Amino acid sequence: MRWLRKHPTMALAAACVILLVGIVATGIALSSSVNSLTVDDVTTEVTSGMDELQAQLSAPSIVSAADTIRTEPCPDGGKGTLVAVERSIVVVDGFDLNGWVRELSATYSAKEGWSATLDSALGPSTLTLANRSLMLFTLEAFTAEQPQGLVMKATSRCSTVD
């Protein structure tokens, strides 16, 4: 107590340092939990993006849709997990799948924050879409086969926790 009376400025400075350390530690703890991405989180990001693309197809044109989901270690060797989703969609006979892919390419080329690259030189029409998060979606239209099909592929960013 005697020291406190002789050095009130030092005591106040020590209290401020302790308070500041507590605030910083709390901030770090909260921000790391907010930025945590589970495998479920990154899977949802990918499938939600695919749902948005699939919604561009009119519902009556879809016969069936099925997802295949794979998990892999992150390519950078980190502790997280990468999720790869492949969605196979069968469309009704007579649906202009190549025309739809071209329209989707034009739509997403005009959308802010999106990039669209259409390649139909060899084989099926292939459309690659990239959003601001650099998530890539690849759509391949198989029109020579019966029934016609569309295969969407996307890979998530890595989860930060498993």
Backbone hydrogen bonds in HBPLUS format (Angstrom, degrees):
<---DONOR---> <-ACCEPTOR-->    atom                        ^
c    i                          cat <-CA-CA->   ^        H-A-AA   ^      H-
h    n   atom  resd res      DA  || num        DHA   H-A  angle D-A-AA Bond
n    s   type  num  typ     dist DA aas  dist angle  dist       angle   num
A0005-ARG N   A0001-MET O   3.07 MM   4  6.43 150.0  2.16 148.8 155.7     1
A0006-LYS N   A0002-ARG O   3.07 MM   4  6.38 148.6  2.18 145.9 154.6     2
A0007-HIS N   A0003-TRP O   2.86 MM   4  6.02 145.7  1.98 150.4 159.6     3
A0011-ALA N   A0007-HIS O   3.17 MM   4  6.44 157.8  2.22 152.0 158.3     4
A0012-LEU N   A0008-PRO O   2.97 MM   4  6.15 157.5  2.02 146.1 151.8     5
A0013-ALA N   A0009-THR O   2.93 MM   4  6.13 157.0  1.99 146.4 152.9     6
A0014-ALA N   A0010-MET O   2.94 MM   4  6.13 158.2  1.99 148.1 153.5     7
A0015-ALA N   A0011-ALA O   2.99 MM   4  6.21 157.8  2.04 146.1 152.2     8
A0016-CYS N   A0012-LEU O   2.95 MM   4  6.19 153.4  2.02 146.9 154.2     9
A0017-VAL N   A0013-ALA O   2.96 MM   4  6.22 154.9  2.03 148.7 155.3    10
A0018-ILE N   A0014-ALA O   3.00 MM   4  6.24 164.3  2.03 151.6 155.4    11
A0019-LEU N   A0015-ALA O   2.97 MM   4  6.15 159.3  2.02 146.3 152.3    12
A0020-LEU N   A0016-CYS O   2.84 MM   4  6.00 159.5  1.88 148.7 154.6    13
A0021-VAL N   A0017-VAL O   2.90 MM   4  6.10 162.2  1.93 153.8 158.0    14
A0022-GLY N   A0018-ILE O   3.05 MM   4  6.24 155.5  2.11 144.3 151.0    15
A0023-ILE N   A0019-LEU O   2.98 MM   4  6.27 155.4  2.04 150.0 156.4    16
A0024-VAL N   A0020-LEU O   2.98 MM   4  6.19 166.8  2.00 154.6 157.7    17
A0025-ALA N   A0021-VAL O   2.96 MM   4  6.07 164.1  1.98 149.3 154.1    18
A0026-THR N   A0022-GLY O   3.02 MM   4  6.14 158.4  2.07 145.0 150.8    19
A0027-GLY N   A0023-ILE O   2.94 MM   4  6.14 159.2  1.98 149.0 155.0    20
A0028-ILE N   A0024-VAL O   2.94 MM   4  6.18 159.6  1.98 153.9 158.7    21
A0029-ALA N   A0025-ALA O   3.02 MM   4  6.19 162.2  2.05 147.3 152.3    22
A0030-LEU N   A0026-THR O   2.94 MM   4  6.13 161.8  1.97 152.5 157.3    23
A0031-SER N   A0027-GLY O   2.90 MM   4  6.00 163.5  1.93 149.6 154.6    24
A0032-SER N   A0028-ILE O   3.03 MM   4  6.08 155.8  2.09 148.3 153.8    25
A0033-SER N   A0029-ALA O   3.34 MM   4  6.48 149.7  2.44 138.4 145.6    26
A0034-VAL N   A0030-LEU O   3.04 MM   4  6.25 147.7  2.15 146.1 155.2    27
A0035-ASN N   A0031-SER O   3.06 MM   4  6.15 151.8  2.14 143.9 150.3    28
A0160-THR N   A0037-LEU O   2.75 MM 123  5.02 147.5  1.86 132.0 143.2    29
A0161-VAL N   A0037-LEU O   3.15 MM 124  5.99 159.6  2.19 146.5 142.2    30
A0042-VAL N   A0038-THR O   3.16 MM   4  6.56 162.1  2.20 155.6 157.5    31
A0043-THR N   A0039-VAL O   2.93 MM   4  6.05 152.1  2.01 147.4 156.0    32
A0044-THR N   A0040-ASP O   2.93 MM   4  6.06 155.7  1.99 145.1 151.4    33
A0045-GLU N   A0041-ASP O   3.02 MM   4  6.35 151.1  2.11 144.7 152.7    34
A0046-VAL N   A0042-VAL O   3.16 MM   4  6.40 161.4  2.20 145.3 148.6    35
A0047-THR N   A0043-THR O   2.93 MM   4  6.15 176.9  1.93 159.0 160.0    36
A0048-SER N   A0044-THR O   2.83 MM   4  5.74 153.2  1.90 145.8 153.3    37
A0049-GLY N   A0045-GLU O   3.17 MM   4  6.31 155.0  2.24 140.1 146.3    38
A0050-MET N   A0046-VAL O   3.01 MM   4  6.34 154.3  2.08 149.5 157.1    39
A0051-ASP N   A0047-THR O   2.80 MM   4  6.01 151.1  1.88 143.6 152.0    40
A0052-GLU N   A0048-SER O   2.97 MM   4  6.23 153.4  2.04 146.0 152.4    41
A0053-LEU N   A0049-GLY O   3.11 MM   4  6.43 154.1  2.18 143.3 149.8    42
A0054-GLN N   A0050-MET O   2.79 MM   4  6.01 164.9  1.81 155.0 159.7    43
A0055-ALA N   A0051-ASP O   2.88 MM   4  6.00 143.4  2.01 143.7 153.3    44
A0056-GLN N   A0053-LEU O   3.00 MM   3  5.45 154.2  2.07 109.3 117.5    45
A0057-LEU N   A0054-GLN O   2.95 MM   3  5.55 157.2  2.00 115.9 122.8    46
A0061-SER N   A0058-SER O   2.92 MM   3  5.55 151.1  2.01 119.8 128.8    47
A0062-ILE N   A0059-ALA O   3.16 MM   3  5.60 164.3  2.19 116.3 121.0    48
A0092-VAL N   A0061-SER O   2.94 MM  31  5.35 147.3  2.05 135.5 143.2    49
A0063-VAL N   A0090-VAL O   2.73 MM  27  5.37 165.0  1.75 149.3 152.6    50
A0064-SER N   A0090-VAL O   3.38 MM  26  5.27 156.6  2.44 130.7 134.2    51
A0090-VAL N   A0064-SER O   2.92 MM  26  5.27 160.2  1.96 143.4 149.7    52
A0066-ALA N   A0088-SER O   2.97 MM  22  5.40 147.2  2.08 141.6 152.2    53
A0088-SER N   A0066-ALA O   2.88 MM  22  5.40 158.9  1.92 160.9 161.0    54
A0068-THR N   A0086-GLU O   2.75 MM  18  5.15 146.1  1.86 147.1 158.6    55
A0086-GLU N   A0068-THR O   2.89 MM  18  5.15 157.1  1.95 148.7 156.2    56
A0070-ARG N   A0084-ALA O   2.86 MM  14  5.16 165.9  1.88 156.9 161.6    57
A0084-ALA N   A0070-ARG O   2.85 MM  14  5.16 165.0  1.87 150.3 155.5    58
A0072-GLU N   A0082-LEU O   2.88 MM  10  5.19 155.8  1.94 150.7 156.3    59
A0082-LEU N   A0072-GLU O   2.78 MM  10  5.19 172.2  1.78 160.9 163.0    60
A0077-GLY N   A0074-CYS O   3.07 MM   3  5.58 163.0  2.10 118.4 121.6    61
A0159-SER N   A0081-THR O   2.81 MM  78  5.17 157.3  1.86 137.2 143.9    62
A0156-SER N   A0083-VAL O   2.76 MM  73  5.22 165.0  1.78 156.6 161.9    63
A0085-VAL N   A0154-ALA O   2.84 MM  69  5.47 169.0  1.85 167.4 171.1    64
A0154-ALA N   A0085-VAL O   3.01 MM  69  5.47 150.9  2.10 154.9 160.7    65
A0087-ARG N   A0152-MET O   2.78 MM  65  5.05 161.5  1.81 148.3 154.8    66
A0152-MET N   A0087-ARG O   2.84 MM  65  5.05 166.4  1.86 152.2 155.1    67
A0089-ILE N   A0150-LEU O   2.77 MM  61  5.05 166.5  1.79 159.7 163.4    68
A0150-LEU N   A0089-ILE O   2.76 MM  61  5.05 157.0  1.82 150.3 157.7    69
A0091-VAL N   A0148-GLN O   3.13 MM  57  5.77 162.5  2.16 140.5 145.8    70
A0095-PHE N   A0092-VAL O   3.27 MM   3  5.87 160.8  2.30 134.6 135.4    71
A0097-LEU N   A0095-PHE O   2.98 MM   2  5.68 123.5  2.31 110.5  94.3    72
A0100-TRP N   A0096-ASP O   2.95 MM   4  6.22 152.7  2.03 146.4 154.5    73
A0101-VAL N   A0097-LEU O   2.93 MM   4  6.19 155.8  1.98 149.6 155.7    74
A0102-ARG N   A0098-ASN O   3.00 MM   4  6.29 156.1  2.06 147.6 153.8    75
A0103-GLU N   A0099-GLY O   2.93 MM   4  6.21 158.7  1.97 149.2 155.0    76
A0104-LEU N   A0100-TRP O   2.84 MM   4  6.07 158.1  1.89 150.8 157.2    77
A0105-SER N   A0101-VAL O   2.93 MM   4  6.11 152.8  2.00 144.7 152.1    78
A0106-ALA N   A0102-ARG O   3.02 MM   4  6.34 158.9  2.07 149.0 153.8    79
A0107-THR N   A0103-GLU O   2.87 MM   4  6.12 159.9  1.91 151.3 157.3    80
A0108-TYR N   A0104-LEU O   2.94 MM   4  6.11 169.6  1.95 154.7 156.5    81
A0109-SER N   A0105-SER O   2.88 MM   4  5.95 141.1  2.03 143.5 154.8    82
A0110-ALA N   A0106-ALA O   3.20 MM   4  6.33 144.4  2.33 141.3 148.7    83
A0114-TRP N   A0111-LYS O   3.34 MM   3  5.72 153.6  2.42 132.9 130.0    84
A0115-SER N   A0130-ALA O   2.89 MM  15  5.14 144.9  2.01 147.3 156.1    85
A0130-ALA N   A0115-SER O   2.93 MM  15  5.14 153.0  2.01 144.1 150.3    86
A0117-THR N   A0128-THR O   2.90 MM  11  5.18 152.5  1.97 147.1 155.8    87
A0128-THR N   A0117-THR O   2.87 MM  11  5.18 163.1  1.90 147.0 152.5    88
A0119-ASP N   A0126-THR O   2.77 MM   7  5.15 161.8  1.81 156.0 162.2    89
A0126-THR N   A0119-ASP O   2.80 MM   7  5.15 160.5  1.83 142.8 149.5    90
A0141-ALA N   A0125-SER O   2.90 MM  16  5.28 161.0  1.94 152.9 159.3    91
A0127-LEU N   A0139-LEU O   2.81 MM  12  5.08 161.1  1.85 149.9 156.2    92
A0139-LEU N   A0127-LEU O   2.75 MM  12  5.08 160.8  1.79 151.7 158.5    93
A0129-LEU N   A0137-PHE O   2.77 MM   8  5.07 165.8  1.79 155.0 160.0    94
A0137-PHE N   A0129-LEU O   2.80 MM   8  5.07 158.2  1.85 151.2 157.1    95
A0131-ASN N   A0135-MET O   3.27 MM   4  5.67 150.8  2.36 139.7 147.3    96
A0134-LEU N   A0131-ASN O   2.81 MM   3  5.17 154.8  1.87 118.7 123.4    97
A0138-THR N   A0153-LYS O   2.83 MM  15  5.10 165.2  1.85 151.3 156.3    98
A0153-LYS N   A0138-THR O   2.76 MM  15  5.10 150.0  1.85 147.2 156.6    99
A0140-GLU N   A0151-VAL O   2.88 MM  11  5.20 156.7  1.93 143.0 150.7   100
A0151-VAL N   A0140-GLU O   2.90 MM  11  5.20 160.9  1.94 147.5 153.5   101
A0142-PHE N   A0149-GLY O   2.74 MM   7  5.14 171.7  1.74 164.0 165.2   102
A0149-GLY N   A0142-PHE O   3.07 MM   7  5.14 163.8  2.09 138.1 143.0   103
